Amino acid sequence: MEANESVVPLFEQKGFRVLSFPTIEIREPETWHECDAAIRRLRSYDGIIFTSANSVERFFLRVDDLDPEAMGILQSIPIYSVGEKTSLRLHDLGMRVALTPDTFTADDLVESILSADIAGKAFLFPKGDLATDTVPQKVRSFGGRVDEVVVYRNVMPDSNELTAIQESLNRREIDVVTFFSPSSIRNFLELVHLPENNNILVAVIGPTTAKAADEIGLKVDIIAERSTAESLAATIARHFESNT
């Protein structure tokens, strides 16, 4: 499993034995210059777009460090969000989410935003360094302006578990590998080798991660019905129940 430790109990409750193997380490961006400049001109934005809980966490921590009074400005700006976890983190911070699409992809979020006239409007897009360009490209194509600011980096961590995971894969002791983001797939396949002719199932948290797997040539067997860890665990459990 590629995930933080808080997710493990959700899978153990379904009766799974979990080997946690994080493939992503979140670090600060190389520079905060662009983000800090955007925070200082928050009043110039017509909306802020978040596509991950990490971007929410890192952006608001930076706001609190740089200018705590800016939190009041943020409460007056429409905030657009992808995913339950992202929206929940915003609510925890006291923010009102103007729009969260029913399906959790950047494409769906942008399509929802485009239901209004955005020509000439300015948006802030705090993001990770590996975020796709779906949001900025589409908004710009409809005449909007997007300032993209990197608020965290995804890097491959040093892992003492690498040898043990590879050996378990080689011995066919792992039934399912789960992925929660496109970057986790890329990092995983750089770190380990999936044996050929194996019966290992690949399960992913949503369509964006599934698309990334397909582009890399990794076959996806299970996609969560909703883009949450709880749903992924439940969907995997149902898969095995229906095949026994």
C-alpha positions in Angstrom: 0.0 0.0 0.0 1.1 3.5 -0.9 -0.5 5.7 1.7 0.2 7.4 5.0 -0.3 5.5 8.2 -3.7 7.0 9.0 -5.2 5.1 6.1 -4.0 1.6 7.3 -6.7 1.1 9.9 -9.4 1.6 7.2 -8.1 -1.4 5.4 -7.4 -3.5 8.5 -11.1 -3.0 9.5 -12.0 -4.9 6.2 -9.8 -7.8 7.3 -6.8 -7.0 5.1 -3.2 -7.4 6.2 -1.4 -4.2 5.2 2.2 -3.6 4.2 2.6 0.2 4.2 5.2 1.4 1.7 5.0 5.2 1.2 6.5 6.2 -2.1 6.1 9.9 -1.7 7.6 12.4 0.7 6.2 15.9 0.9 8.7 18.7 1.1 8.7 22.4 0.8 9.1 24.0 -2.6 12.5 25.2 -3.8 11.3 28.8 -3.2 8.2 30.5 -1.6 8.7 33.6 -3.7 5.8 33.2 -6.1 3.5 31.9 -3.4 4.3 34.8 -1.0 3.7 37.3 -3.8 0.3 35.8 -4.5 -0.6 35.9 -0.8 0.2 39.6 -0.7 -2.3 40.2 -3.6 -5.1 37.9 -2.5 -7.7 40.6 -3.0 -6.9 40.6 -6.7 -8.3 37.0 -7.2 -11.8 36.0 -8.1 -11.3 32.4 -6.9 -8.8 29.9 -5.5 -8.6 26.4 -6.8 -7.4 23.4 -4.8 -7.0 19.9 -6.2 -5.4 18.1 -3.2 -5.5 18.2 0.6 -1.7 18.7 0.6 -2.0 21.9 -1.4 -4.6 23.2 1.2 -2.4 22.2 4.1 0.8 23.8 2.7 -0.8 26.9 1.4 -2.7 27.8 4.6 0.4 27.1 6.7 2.3 29.5 4.5 -0.5 32.1 4.8 -0.4 31.8 8.6 3.4 32.2 8.7 3.5 35.2 6.3 0.3 37.1 7.1 -2.2 35.6 9.6 -4.6 38.5 8.9 -4.9 37.2 5.3 -7.2 34.4 6.6 -10.0 36.9 6.7 -9.4 37.8 3.1 -9.5 34.1 2.1 -13.0 33.8 3.7 -14.3 36.3 1.2 -12.9 34.7 -1.9 -14.7 31.8 -3.7 -12.9 28.5 -3.1 -13.2 25.6 -5.5 -12.2 22.1 -4.5 -11.7 18.6 -5.9 -12.4 15.6 -3.6 -13.9 15.0 -0.2 -10.6 15.1 1.7 -9.7 18.4 0.1 -13.0 20.0 1.0 -13.0 18.5 4.5 -9.6 20.1 5.2 -10.9 23.4 3.9 -13.9 23.2 6.2 -11.6 22.3 9.1 -9.8 25.6 8.5 -13.0 27.5 8.6 -13.2 28.0 4.8 -16.5 27.9 2.9 -16.1 25.8 -0.3 -18.0 27.5 -3.2 -18.0 24.4 -5.4 -17.0 20.8 -5.2 -18.1 18.6 -8.2 -19.9 15.3 -7.6 -17.0 13.4 -9.4 -13.6 14.0 -8.1 -11.4 15.0 -11.0 -9.7 18.3 -12.1 -11.6 18.1 -15.4 -15.0 18.0 -13.6 -14.0 20.9 -11.3 -13.0 23.1 -14.3 -16.2 22.2 -16.2 -18.2 23.2 -13.2 -16.3 26.5 -12.9 -16.8 27.2 -16.6 -20.6 27.0 -16.1 -20.2 30.7 -15.2 -18.6 33.4 -17.3 -14.9 33.5 -16.3 -13.5 35.7 -19.1 -11.2 38.3 -17.5 -11.4 36.7 -14.0 -8.3 35.8 -12.1 -7.7 32.5 -10.2 -5.0 31.3 -7.8 -4.0 27.7 -8.1 -1.7 26.5 -5.2 -0.4 23.1 -6.3 2.2 20.4 -6.0 5.2 20.4 -8.4 3.7 17.4 -10.3 0.2 18.6 -10.7 -1.3 18.3 -14.2 -1.9 21.3 -16.3 -5.6 20.5 -16.8 -6.9 23.3 -14.6 -4.7 26.2 -15.9 -5.1 25.2 -19.5 -8.9 25.0 -19.5 -9.4 28.2 -17.5 -7.1 30.1 -19.8 -8.8 28.7 -22.9 -12.0 30.4 -21.6 -10.4 33.7 -21.0 -9.5 33.4 -17.4 -6.1 34.1 -15.8 -4.4 31.5 -13.5 -1.5 32.1 -11.3 0.1 28.7 -10.5 2.2 28.6 -7.3 4.0 25.5 -6.1 3.4 25.0 -2.4 5.0 21.5 -2.0 7.2 19.0 -3.8 6.7 15.3 -4.2 10.0 13.4 -3.8 10.9 9.7 -3.5 11.7 8.9 0.1 14.6 6.8 1.3 12.9 3.6 2.4 14.3 0.8 4.6 11.3 -1.3 3.5 12.3 -1.5 -0.1 14.1 -4.9 0.0 11.3 -6.5 2.0 8.6 -5.2 -0.3 10.5 -6.5 -3.4 10.9 -9.9 -1.9 7.3 -10.1 -1.0 6.3 -9.2 -4.5 8.7 -11.8 -5.9 7.3 -14.5 -3.7 3.7 -13.6 -4.8 2.8 -12.8 -1.1 1.0 -9.5 -2.1 -2.5 -9.7 -3.5 -3.3 -6.0 -4.1 -1.1 -2.9 -4.6 -3.0 0.3 -3.9 -2.2 3.8 -5.3 -3.6 7.1 -4.1 -2.0 9.5 -6.7 -0.3 9.5 -10.1 3.1 10.4 -8.6 2.9 7.4 -6.3 2.6 5.1 -9.3 5.6 6.6 -11.0 7.7 6.5 -7.8 6.7 2.9 -7.0 7.7 1.6 -10.4 11.0 3.3 -10.1 11.6 1.8 -6.7 10.5 -1.8 -7.3 9.9 -4.3 -10.1 6.5 -6.0 -10.5 7.1 -9.6 -11.5 5.8 -10.7 -14.8 2.9 -13.1 -15.1 1.7 -12.3 -11.6 -1.8 -12.2 -10.2 -1.3 -9.0 -8.2 -4.3 -6.7 -8.5 -3.8 -2.9 -8.9 -6.3 -0.7 -7.1 -6.5 3.1 -7.4 -8.4 5.8 -5.6 -9.9 7.5 -8.6 -10.0 8.2 -12.4 -7.1 10.6 -12.4 -4.8 8.0 -10.8 -6.2 5.3 -13.1 -5.5 7.5 -16.2 -1.9 7.9 -15.0 -1.5 4.1 -14.6 -2.9 3.6 -18.1 -0.4 6.1 -19.6 2.5 4.2 -17.9 1.2 0.9 -19.1 0.0 -0.4 -15.8 -3.3 -2.3 -15.9 -5.8 -1.2 -13.3 -8.1 -3.8 -11.8 -10.1 -1.9 -9.2 -11.1 1.8 -9.1 -12.8 3.2 -5.9 -16.4 4.1 -6.4 -15.7 7.4 -4.7 -12.3 9.0 -4.5 -11.7 8.3 -0.8 -9.6 5.8 1.1 -12.7 4.5 2.8 -14.3 3.8 -0.6 -11.2 2.2 -2.0 -11.0 -0.2 1.0 -14.7 -1.1 0.6 -14.5 -1.5 -3.2 -11.5 -3.9 -2.8 -13.5 -5.9 -0.2 -16.5 -6.2 -2.5 -14.2 -7.3 -5.3 -13.0 -10.3 -3.3 -16.4 -11.1 -1.9 -17.8 -11.3 -5.5 -15.0 -13.5 -6.6 -15.2 -16.1 -3.9 
